[in-house]
Amino acid sequence: MRRALALTLLLAACGAGPPTGEPVRVTIPRGASLAAIADTLAAHDIIESPGRFRLWAKLLRKERAIHAGIYDLHRDRPVREVLATLTSGATAFQRLVVPEGLMLREVAAQIQRQLGVPAESVLAAARDSALRDEIGPDIPTLEGYLYPSTYYARVDANARDIVRQMVDEFQSRWRPAWTRRLDSIGLTRQQVVTLASIIEGEVRHDADRKYVASVYHNRLRAGWRLQADPTVIYALGRRRRLFERDYEFRSPYNTYLVDGLPPGPIGQPSAKSLEAALYPAETDFFFLVARADGQHIFSRTLAEHLAAAREVRAERGR
């Protein structure tokens, strides 16, 4: 009898080669009994024998170590392998891609589209006071701190889980040297993130990044208004071509009407834009204008800028 049992367990423990075919998504509910878990696995053809699964779990003292969650499991795998997955908590993941420069509401829309998590719940999580307090005082939302990257989120992750993951990524990307740099440029981290978000909205070519940053730094030091188009788009709340009347739109974010930086970030900046905001090129540029391909012409004087603007208009009219 013992020999037969040992043979059964040996067969259960042996591998069946690498997994083949597509995995099956299986949900293990919270509080499910070992028998219910075994029946669920058998119903999805993950295991052959519910009884053998229960026996193996008890012998390894794993019957209470199985984590609730959603798993991607292959069919007809050794019992020990299935148990190892279920007790590791390695639940199934979904891929989330968040490009640079998106506004908070656009990030929420991407999360809803890609993961099915309601956008409104993402916006609510971005206003969560506990998460905001980790970033700093008096920050109304986590705009600017949902780092743009590719993520793998658990399929059962809620909005707060995802926002937490993105904030943690921002915190991991922020370098200690950057904190030491703040005093040198006379800005807080919130102000640097705000400036970086404007740079991100302006730049399409990496080579321009530190020069765009230098224009804005020079304007801030001289007490000039930033007059940055991305802030007008943010104030309007939607991306579209700007018209002359848009520059008169009343908003604390419209840097054509308000002095200095806007109250907070206008999107999610990349590490490259954060670095540019902290370490701008040393220039005496005060003006910039974008060509049709997104590359900028930088100018020192208003006369040079007007000439560059005429050149760009002529190029676009060809």
URTAJO-V639562 format. One line per field, one symbol per residue. ss: DSSP state (2 for helix, 1 for strand, 0 for the rest). phi: phi as a letter, one per 20 degrees, with the letter a starting at -180 (. if undefined). psi: psi as a letter, one per 30 degrees, with the letter a starting at -180 (. if undefined). A space follows every 10 residues. Layout:
BEGIN
ss: ???
phi: ???
psi: ???
END
This chain:
BEGIN
ss: 0222222222 2220000000 0001111100 0002222222 2220000002 2222222220 0000000011 1110000022 2222222200 0011111000 0002222222 2222200022 2222200022 2222200000 0000000001 1111000022 2222222222 2220022222 2222200022 2222222222 2200022222 2222222222 2200000022 2222220000 0002222200 0000000000 0000000000 2222222200 0000001111 0000011110 0222222222 22222220
phi: .fffffffff fffffdnffc mffdecddff nfffffffff fffemfcecg fffffffffe ldfddfefqd cdcefleggf ffffffeemf ffccecddff nffgffffff fffedneggf ffffffdfff fffferfldf begndeffad dcdgfefegf gffgfffffg ffefegffff fgffdmcefg ffffffffgg feedcgfegf ffgfffffff femeffldgg ffgfffnbea fedgfffdff afeefeddem fffafdrdee fffffffecf fecdfccbbe ffenfdddce cfffffffff ffffffef
psi: eeeeeeeeee eefklhllkl lklkkkkjlk gkleeeeeee eefggeleje eeeeeeeeef hgfggkkkak kjkllhlkee eeeeefffgi lllkkkkjlk fklefeeeee eeeefgkkee eeeeefgkee eeffellhje lgkfgikkak ljkkfgkaee eeeeeeeeee effkkefeef feeefhllee eeeeeeeeee fekfkeffef eeeeeeeeee efglkehkef feeeefglkl kklefffgkj kffjgfflla llfllgajll eeeeeeeeil kjlhkfllkk legfkkkkle leeeeeeeee eeeeeff.
END
